[in-house]
Amino acid sequence: MDIQSFCAEHKDLDRYVKETMSQWESSNVTRNYLTLDVQGNCVGVFSLSASTLKDTTPEVRKEGNFPNGIQLPTIKIGRFVVDNSIRGKGVGREMLKKCIYLFIEASKTIGVVGLTVDAKDETDSQGRPIYGYYEKFGFKRLTSEPQDGCWPMILYTGKMKKQYPALFEQEV
């Protein structure tokens, strides 16, 4: 497996994949998932970790009957990056579907109110906002303005259960 040839053309993300990812994995900070091409080259990476969301936004309060002011358990997509050479070929879509699948599987055994991501306040190569990509999968923006250069977003467990109940059935 070759990760040194990975190139997202984003300095921080390239450094994460090539230098930091293995440290965070071995320290149990994140779980990293790599997508490889047929030659064994890394063409995509996403990371998942446990996180919390403070119940402070009207969007969060509207979604659930959560106790006021508590930290709500979530699963967070920390890094999500596709190699520049393969963008636009569906790799990111398949990676995000895998994120959602892992989130659903975890929600069957632990309590989580949603899958969160901080979408960069940037545009893709076609000038579309990055947050729009996540919205196509059902994520909702939690704020009306970006926070620290990102749009905090969530895919709610409750909405997913209502829309796709069969996905949440326990295997016996």
Stockholm file with secondary structure:
# STOCKHOLM 1.0

chainA/1-172         MDIQSFCAEHKDLDRYVKETMSQWESSNVTRNYLTLDVQGNCVGVFSLSASTLKDTTPEVRKEGNFPNGIQLPTIKIGRFVVDNSIRGKGVGREMLKKCIYLFIEASKTIGVVGLTVDAKDETDSQGRPIYGYYEKFGFKRLTSEPQDGCWPMILYTGKMKKQYPALFEQEV
#=GR chainA/1-172 SS CBCTTCCCSCHHHHHIIIIIHHHHHHTTSCEEEEEECTTSBEEEEEEEEEEEEESCSHHHHHHCCCCTTCEEEEEEEEEEEECGGGTTSSHHHHHHHHHHHHHHHHHTTSCCSEEEEEEESCBCTTSCBHHHHHHTTTCEESSSSCBTTEEEEEEEHHHHHHHCGGGGCCCC
#=GC SS_cons         CBCTTCCCSCHHHHHIIIIIHHHHHHTTSCEEEEEECTTSBEEEEEEEEEEEEESCSHHHHHHCCCCTTCEEEEEEEEEEEECGGGTTSSHHHHHHHHHHHHHHHHHTTSCCSEEEEEEESCBCTTSCBHHHHHHTTTCEESSSSCBTTEEEEEEEHHHHHHHCGGGGCCCC
//
